[in-house]
């Protein structure tokens, strides 16, 4: 089972940069997109419903903002748009879509970023405070989950180049990293990428400022957050940096488990 997560930073923009040409060669089972920045009715070109996939979008109410999508070769039993009660503020921003295949759920998730000001960091804290209890409840459901997306937090010093200079910046605040400590600790979730040994300086996001891309001054803020049963089946990970398709790079993880194993 091959699953790709990608923050497109505008699905129409990344289409012009060749994302769908690249995707056609990847043989992915499920593709999770974040930050589509479009309404579905604006995506009339055939490429936005890729050949061989079932396509599902969850748009933000505000035009040109946020939005998530899932492409799946196997038709899901159910598609859930939004997190529901207690998350109305964030569902209006189009931040969560989940495809269910028997006992398996694959979700595309876009956490709020706090980098544009204190009011957005406050929104991020509200999301994190509400989401941890939900994540703990999800672990008790007996389902297997793959939560793909831009979590907008680098977990450890290994996950960003300039960790010393970013300890007071959103995305690497001590409280944010402690939240991930809890997620990958007592809450019982697994960082699938770290199930395998990784090369040093493996990142998924680079600022457009300066020479961040050229110098690989990046952050790893895109994850597959999975239940332990799925985590045990990680076979291969890859971050595609052959082209700059967005300010993020696609993160691909291959799992030995197959979708049919959960049906």
N, C-alpha and C positions, 0 to 999 in steps of 0.2 A: 504494500500500500504506500503510494507516494503522495505526500501532501506538501503543497507549496503555500507559503504565506508571503504576502507582498503588500506593503504600503505604497500605493501608486502615486500619491500626491497629485491626484487628478487623473482619472482613468482615460479621459480623452487625450490629455497631454502624453501619458505613457504609451498610448496606442500610436501616436505620431512618432515616438522614439523607438518603436519596434517591439514592444512587449508581447503583443499577440503573435508575432512571427516567432519570437523566442519560445513562447509557451507551446506552440504547435509541435515543437520538437522534444518536449519534455516528458511526454507519456505520464502525466500526473493523473491520479485518481480523483483528488479533490484539490481545488485552488481557492484560497481564502484571500480576498482583497480588502484592503482598508483605504479610507480616504478617497472614495470615488469622486467626490466633489461634483456630483451630477444627479439630476433626477432621471429616473428610468425612461421617461418619455423623451428625454433628450438623446438617448443612446439608440438611435435607429439603425446605425450601420451594423451589418452582419457580424463583425468582429466582436461586438459586445455581447453576443450570444454564441460563444465559440462552438464550432462544429464538433459534435460528439459529446457535448456537455449539456446538462440541465443547468440553467442559469437562474439565480435568485438574488435579488437586490433588496436592500433596506436603506432607504434614503433619509437624510436629514430633512426636517421641515424647512430649514433655511436653505435657499438655493446656493449652490456652489460651495457647500460646506460638508465636511465629514462624509458619512455614508460608508456602508460595507456591502460585500457581495460574496457569494459562494458559487463556484462552478463544480459540478459533480458528474462523473461519468455514469455512476449508478444513481438512479432516481431515489431520493430519500423517501422514507415513510412519511416524514413530517418535516416541515420547515417552521422554525420559531423565529419571529422577528421581534427583537427587543427583550429586555429582562423583566418587564412587567412591574408589578406593584412595588413601590419604593424607588423605582428607577425612571419615573416619568420624565424628569429633567434630562436624563441621558438618552432615553429612547427617542425623545424629540430630536436628538442630534444624530440618530442613526448609527449607533455604536456597537450593536451586537446582533448577529444572525447565526442561527444554529440549525444544522441539518442532522436529522436522526435516522440512523440505519440500524434497526433492531436495538441492541444494547449499546451501540456506539453513537456518540455525538461528536460532530466536528463543528467548531464554531469559528467565526471570524470576528475579532474583537479589536476595537480601537479605543484605548484608554485616553481620557483627557490629558492634554499637555498643560503644564503650568508655566511654560516659558514666556508667555506673552504678557504676564502681569499677575499681580497678587490675586485679583478676582478669579483668574483662571486656575491658579494654584489652589484657591479655596474650593473651586469646583472639583478639582482632582482629589482633594482630601475627602470631600463628600462621597465621591465615587468609591474611593478605597475603603472608607469606613463602612459603606453599605455592602460592598462586594465581598469582603472577607467572610462575613457570616453566610452569604450565599454560596461561596466556594466551599466552605465547610459542610454545608447542607448537601451540596452536589456530591461530595465525597461519600456521603452516607446513602446515596440512592441506589448503589449497586450497578451503576452504569460506568462505562469507560468513556473518557473524554479526551479530546485533543482541542485545546483552546489556542488557536493561532492568532497572532496579531502583533500590533505595535502597542507594547505595554508602557512605553514612555518612561521606563526606569532602567538604568544600568545597574546590575546587581552588585558586582564586586569590582575591585581595581582592575581585574583582567578584562573587564567589559567596556573600558574606554581608554583612549590613549592618554589624555590629559586629566588623570584622576585627581591630581593634587590641586589643580586650578578650578575644579568643578564641584568641590565639596559643599559649596553654598549655593549651588545652582539647581533649579528644578531638573529632575531626572537623575540626580545623584545625591539628593539630600539624605542625611542619616536616617530620617524617619521613613523615607521611601524605601531605602535599602533594608531597613528593619522589617518593613511590610513584606518584602520578598523573602527575607529570612524566615518569617513566619509561614509564608506560602509554601516554601520548599522544605520547611521543617515540620513543625507541629501540625500544620494544616494538611500535610500528607500529599502535596502535589510534587511533580517532578519536572525539572528543566531538561527537556529531551535532548537539546543540543549538547549539554554537558554530560550526557550518558557515555559519550565517546571522548577520547583525548582529542584536543583541538589545537591547531597551530596558534602560536602567539599572535596577538593583534588581529583577531577575527571579529569584524564589526559588520553591522547591518545598516548604519545611518551615518552620513557625513554632511556637515553643514555646507551650504552653498557659499559661505563666506571664505575669503582667503583661498588657500590651497589645501583645504581639508581633504578633498578626494585624492588629489595628487600625492599628498604626503601620508595618506591613510590615517589621518587624525580623526578617528571615528568613534562611534558608540555602538554597543550591541544592545538594542532596545526592542528588537523583534524576537519573539519566542514561539515555540510550541510548548505550552504548559499542559502536561498530560497526567493522567492517573497512572499509578505504578505499574499496573498490568500492561499498559501500552508502552510505558517507559522501558520495560524489560525487552522489548522487541526492536529497539532502534538498531538499524543496520548501517546507515550511512547518513551523513549530513553534508550540505553544500550551501555556500553563499555565492551567488552569481555576481561577479564583478567584471565580466567581460565587456559589458556596456553599461553606461550610466542611464538606466531606464527611469530613475526617480532619484530623490535624495536618499531613498532606502534601496536596499538590494533584496531580491527574492531569496528567501530561506527555504530550502528543500530538505525534507527529512523522509527517508525510506524506512518503513516499518515491516518487520516480518509478518505481522498480523495482516489479514486481509479483511475487507469489509464483510465478505460473506461469513467470516468466522463469528460474527456477532448477530447473525440473523437466524 
